[in-house]
Amino acid sequence: MTNVFSIAIKEKKANELTYSLYFGEIRQRVLKQLFQTHSIIKNEYEFSHLLGLSDEAYHKISKGANIQEFLVREIIEKFLAQLQYFKKFWKHSHIQWTHNKDRIYSKVRIYLHKIYKLAPVFDYKRAKINLETLQKFFRVANFWPKISTQLAMVIYLTNTNDPSTKENMLMQNIRVLTNCSAYAFYHTKNIMIEKGVLKKDE
């Protein structure tokens, strides 16, 4: 782990762009480990309560991601602070959208990109394709969930069907990231199961 960080510091002095890209990979690895192993909400009934992690949790994530613990702590604490602001945005904004298929796709894709910049824990290119496929289903079914629900479903499907992912993200973390309620998510999922586009165990 020491070698990993010393290389990053050396590259920062030699080339700022190289360091930035390398740190981005470290951040992605840490946040993926966080989303796969630790809940960032208190429980299902206190959905809006974001937790700071315990020392033990930081140690486990550090070990799992193979990144130094002080850097893990810095990345996660900054992410949680940014997520607090993002949740305030979800709470106070009133997203206007119509059922025009092109406008819906563009609107949801904009928010998908915002979420990816905040938490790059899924394959963004694959997610855009999955979003397009998902909206084709919504048009045929004449069923349009809220943008937050669409985002949660897209990230969930992208993560679940990603062959490079060994461990799936915790569902509650996906929902808190997209501001999607458990009811809205599972209602949408059950409709997709009823229509035969999802399996019960998927």
C-alpha positions as CSV (number, residue, x, y, z in Angstrom):
1,M,0.0,0.0,0.0
2,T,2.9,2.3,0.7
3,N,4.2,1.8,-2.8
4,V,0.9,2.6,-4.3
5,F,0.7,6.0,-2.6
6,S,4.3,6.9,-3.1
7,I,3.9,6.4,-6.8
8,A,0.9,8.7,-6.8
9,I,2.9,11.4,-5.1
10,K,5.8,11.0,-7.5
11,E,3.4,11.2,-10.5
12,K,1.8,14.3,-9.1
13,K,5.1,16.2,-9.1
14,A,6.0,14.9,-12.6
15,N,2.6,15.2,-14.3
16,E,-0.6,16.7,-12.8
17,L,-2.9,14.9,-15.3
18,T,-1.3,11.5,-14.6
19,Y,-1.8,12.0,-10.9
20,S,-5.4,13.1,-11.4
21,L,-6.3,10.0,-13.4
22,Y,-4.5,7.8,-10.9
23,F,-6.3,9.3,-7.9
24,G,-9.6,8.9,-9.8
25,E,-8.9,5.2,-10.0
26,I,-8.1,5.1,-6.2
27,R,-11.3,7.0,-5.4
28,Q,-13.4,4.7,-7.6
29,R,-11.9,1.6,-5.9
30,V,-12.6,3.0,-2.4
31,L,-16.1,4.0,-3.1
32,K,-16.9,0.7,-4.8
33,Q,-15.7,-1.1,-1.7
34,L,-17.8,1.2,0.5
35,F,-21.0,0.6,-1.6
36,Q,-20.5,-3.1,-1.6
37,T,-19.7,-3.7,2.1
38,H,-21.1,-0.9,4.3
39,S,-24.5,0.8,4.5
40,I,-24.4,4.6,4.4
41,I,-27.8,5.0,6.0
42,K,-28.9,4.2,9.5
43,N,-31.7,1.9,8.7
44,E,-34.7,1.5,6.3
45,Y,-36.8,3.8,8.5
46,E,-34.3,6.7,8.7
47,F,-33.5,6.9,5.0
48,S,-32.2,10.4,5.1
49,H,-29.7,9.9,7.9
50,L,-26.2,9.5,6.5
51,L,-23.6,7.9,8.7
52,G,-20.0,8.6,9.4
53,L,-18.2,5.4,9.5
54,S,-16.5,3.7,12.4
55,D,-12.7,3.3,12.7
56,E,-13.3,-0.5,12.2
57,A,-15.2,0.2,9.0
58,Y,-12.5,2.4,7.6
59,H,-9.9,-0.3,8.4
60,K,-12.0,-3.0,6.6
61,I,-12.5,-0.8,3.5
62,S,-8.8,0.0,3.5
63,K,-7.9,-3.7,3.6
64,G,-10.5,-4.6,1.0
65,A,-9.5,-1.9,-1.4
66,N,-5.8,-2.3,-0.7
67,I,-5.5,1.5,-0.2
68,Q,-3.9,3.3,2.8
69,E,-6.4,4.0,5.6
70,F,-5.9,7.7,5.9
71,L,-6.6,8.1,2.2
72,V,-9.7,5.9,2.5
73,R,-11.0,8.1,5.3
74,E,-10.3,11.3,3.4
75,I,-12.1,10.0,0.2
76,I,-15.2,8.7,2.1
77,E,-15.6,11.7,4.3
78,K,-15.5,14.0,1.3
79,F,-17.9,11.8,-0.5
80,L,-20.4,11.8,2.4
81,A,-20.2,15.6,2.7
82,Q,-20.9,15.9,-1.1
83,L,-23.8,13.4,-0.8
84,Q,-25.4,15.5,1.9
85,Y,-25.5,18.5,-0.4
86,F,-26.8,16.3,-3.2
87,K,-29.6,15.0,-1.0
88,K,-30.6,18.6,-0.2
89,F,-30.8,19.2,-3.9
90,W,-33.1,16.2,-4.4
91,K,-35.2,17.4,-1.5
92,H,-35.7,21.0,-2.6
93,S,-35.6,20.7,-6.4
94,H,-38.8,20.1,-8.5
95,I,-37.6,18.3,-11.6
96,Q,-39.9,19.2,-14.5
97,W,-40.2,16.7,-17.4
98,T,-42.7,15.6,-20.0
99,H,-43.4,12.1,-21.4
100,N,-41.7,13.0,-24.7
101,K,-39.4,10.0,-25.1
102,D,-36.3,12.0,-26.3
103,R,-36.7,14.5,-23.5
104,I,-37.1,11.9,-20.8
105,Y,-34.0,10.0,-21.9
106,S,-31.9,13.3,-22.0
107,K,-33.2,14.4,-18.6
108,V,-32.5,11.1,-16.9
109,R,-29.1,10.8,-18.6
110,I,-28.1,14.2,-17.2
111,Y,-28.8,13.1,-13.7
112,L,-27.1,9.7,-14.3
113,H,-24.0,11.6,-15.2
114,K,-24.2,13.8,-12.1
115,I,-24.5,10.7,-9.9
116,Y,-21.6,9.0,-11.7
117,K,-19.4,12.1,-11.0
118,L,-20.4,12.0,-7.4
119,A,-20.0,8.2,-7.0
120,P,-18.3,6.4,-9.9
121,V,-19.3,3.0,-8.6
122,F,-20.9,1.6,-11.8
123,D,-20.1,1.3,-15.5
124,Y,-21.3,4.5,-17.0
125,K,-21.2,3.5,-20.6
126,R,-23.2,0.3,-19.9
127,A,-25.6,2.3,-17.7
128,K,-26.5,4.6,-20.6
129,I,-27.3,1.6,-22.8
130,N,-29.4,0.1,-20.0
131,L,-31.2,3.4,-19.6
132,E,-32.2,3.4,-23.2
133,T,-33.4,-0.2,-23.1
134,L,-35.3,0.4,-19.9
135,Q,-37.1,3.4,-21.3
136,K,-38.2,1.3,-24.3
137,F,-39.9,-1.0,-21.8
138,F,-41.5,1.9,-20.1
139,R,-42.9,3.2,-23.4
140,V,-44.3,-0.2,-24.3
141,A,-45.8,-0.7,-20.8
142,N,-47.0,2.9,-20.7
143,F,-45.5,3.2,-17.2
144,W,-43.3,6.0,-16.2
145,P,-41.6,5.9,-12.8
146,K,-40.1,9.1,-11.3
147,I,-36.6,10.0,-12.4
148,S,-35.1,8.9,-9.1
149,T,-36.7,5.5,-9.5
150,Q,-35.4,5.1,-13.1
151,L,-31.9,6.0,-11.9
152,A,-32.0,3.5,-9.1
153,M,-33.2,0.8,-11.5
154,V,-30.6,1.6,-14.1
155,I,-27.7,1.5,-11.6
156,Y,-29.1,-1.7,-10.0
157,L,-29.3,-3.5,-13.4
158,T,-25.9,-2.2,-14.5
159,N,-24.3,-3.4,-11.3
160,T,-26.1,-6.8,-11.2
161,N,-25.3,-7.7,-14.8
162,D,-21.7,-6.4,-14.8
163,P,-19.4,-9.4,-15.4
164,S,-16.4,-7.6,-14.0
165,T,-18.2,-7.0,-10.6
166,K,-17.5,-9.8,-8.1
167,E,-19.8,-8.4,-5.4
168,N,-23.0,-6.4,-5.9
169,M,-23.6,-3.0,-4.2
170,L,-26.0,-2.9,-1.2
171,M,-29.4,-1.9,-2.4
172,Q,-29.9,0.7,0.3
173,N,-26.8,2.5,-0.9
174,I,-28.1,2.7,-4.5
175,R,-31.4,4.0,-3.2
176,V,-29.9,6.7,-1.0
177,L,-27.6,7.8,-3.9
178,T,-30.6,8.2,-6.2
179,N,-33.2,9.4,-3.5
180,C,-35.4,6.4,-4.4
181,S,-37.8,4.9,-1.8
182,A,-37.9,1.2,-1.2
183,Y,-41.6,1.1,-2.3
184,A,-41.0,2.9,-5.6
185,F,-38.0,0.7,-6.5
186,Y,-39.7,-2.7,-5.7
187,H,-43.0,-1.6,-7.2
188,T,-41.1,-0.9,-10.5
189,K,-39.2,-4.1,-10.2
190,N,-42.3,-6.2,-9.6
191,I,-44.0,-4.7,-12.7
192,M,-40.9,-5.6,-14.7
193,I,-41.1,-9.2,-13.3
194,E,-44.8,-9.4,-14.1
195,K,-44.1,-8.3,-17.7
196,G,-41.4,-10.9,-18.0
197,V,-38.4,-8.6,-18.6
198,L,-36.8,-9.5,-15.2
199,K,-36.5,-12.7,-13.3
200,K,-37.6,-12.9,-9.7
201,D,-34.1,-13.7,-8.5
202,E,-32.4,-11.0,-10.7
